Amino acid sequence: MMFWGQGMSWWGYLLMSLNTLVIWGLIIAAAVALVRYLSRAPERSAPRPPHQSTPEQVLAERFARGEIDEEEYRQRIEVLRRPAAGGPAGKP
């Protein structure tokens, strides 16, 4: 019959101790990884398309930033809201 203390030197105890530390380290790392994975916010399946600003919104943003004055804003907004007359701009 084999007893634990017989035939094992100091390196045997050292290897057993290191093996125990490695196993517990792997168990803890797996638990942390599992908790992080489960607590993550779910990802959306389809990304939203980027927001497209209308020409009036772009003009309003430029006016708000002070790039254009009120007179120029009013002139340009009037041109944008004017219905197109039968074709591309500038052609009869």
C-alpha positions as CSV (number, residue, x, y, z in Angstrom):
1,M,0.0,0.0,0.0
2,M,1.3,3.5,-0.9
3,F,1.4,6.3,1.5
4,W,1.6,10.0,0.6
5,G,4.7,10.7,2.5
6,Q,6.8,7.9,1.2
7,G,9.0,8.3,-1.9
8,M,8.1,11.9,-2.7
9,S,10.7,14.6,-2.3
10,W,10.3,18.4,-2.1
11,W,9.9,18.8,-5.9
12,G,6.8,16.5,-5.8
13,Y,5.2,18.8,-3.2
14,L,6.2,21.8,-5.2
15,L,4.6,20.4,-8.4
16,M,1.4,19.5,-6.6
17,S,1.2,23.0,-5.1
18,L,1.8,24.7,-8.5
19,N,-0.7,22.3,-10.2
20,T,-3.3,23.3,-7.6
21,L,-2.6,27.0,-8.1
22,V,-2.9,26.6,-11.9
23,I,-6.2,24.8,-11.7
24,W,-7.7,27.3,-9.3
25,G,-6.4,30.1,-11.6
26,L,-8.1,28.6,-14.6
27,I,-11.4,28.1,-12.7
28,I,-11.4,31.7,-11.5
29,A,-10.5,33.0,-15.0
30,A,-13.3,30.9,-16.5
31,A,-15.8,32.3,-14.0
32,V,-14.7,35.9,-14.6
33,A,-15.0,35.3,-18.4
34,L,-18.4,33.8,-18.0
35,V,-19.7,36.7,-15.9
36,R,-18.3,39.2,-18.4
37,Y,-19.9,37.4,-21.3
38,L,-23.3,37.1,-19.6
39,S,-23.4,40.7,-18.4
40,R,-22.5,42.2,-21.8
41,A,-25.2,44.3,-23.5
42,P,-26.8,42.4,-26.4
43,E,-25.5,43.5,-29.8
44,R,-28.0,44.7,-32.4
45,S,-28.4,42.4,-35.3
46,A,-28.6,45.1,-38.0
47,P,-26.7,48.3,-37.7
48,R,-28.7,51.5,-38.2
49,P,-28.0,53.5,-41.3
50,P,-26.2,56.8,-40.6
51,H,-28.6,59.8,-40.1
52,Q,-29.1,61.8,-43.3
53,S,-29.7,65.5,-42.7
54,T,-32.1,67.3,-45.0
55,P,-30.8,70.4,-46.7
56,E,-33.0,72.6,-44.4
57,Q,-31.4,70.9,-41.3
58,V,-27.9,71.6,-42.7
59,L,-28.8,75.2,-43.4
60,A,-30.3,75.6,-39.9
61,E,-27.1,74.1,-38.3
62,R,-24.9,76.5,-40.3
63,F,-27.1,79.4,-39.1
64,A,-26.9,78.2,-35.5
65,R,-23.1,78.0,-35.7
66,G,-23.0,81.6,-37.1
67,E,-21.5,80.6,-40.5
68,I,-24.3,82.5,-42.3
69,D,-26.4,85.5,-41.2
70,E,-30.2,85.7,-41.0
71,E,-30.6,87.4,-44.4
72,E,-28.6,84.7,-46.1
73,Y,-30.5,82.0,-44.2
74,R,-33.9,83.4,-45.2
75,Q,-32.8,83.6,-48.9
76,R,-31.5,80.1,-49.0
77,I,-34.5,78.6,-47.2
78,E,-36.8,80.3,-49.6
79,V,-34.9,78.8,-52.5
80,L,-35.0,75.4,-50.9
81,R,-38.8,75.6,-50.3
82,R,-39.6,76.9,-53.8
83,P,-41.1,74.2,-56.0
84,A,-38.9,73.1,-59.0
85,A,-40.2,74.5,-62.3
86,G,-40.1,71.6,-64.7
87,G,-36.4,70.6,-64.6
88,P,-33.0,71.1,-63.1
89,A,-32.2,74.4,-61.4
90,G,-31.1,77.2,-63.7
91,K,-32.7,75.8,-66.9
92,P,-36.1,77.1,-68.2
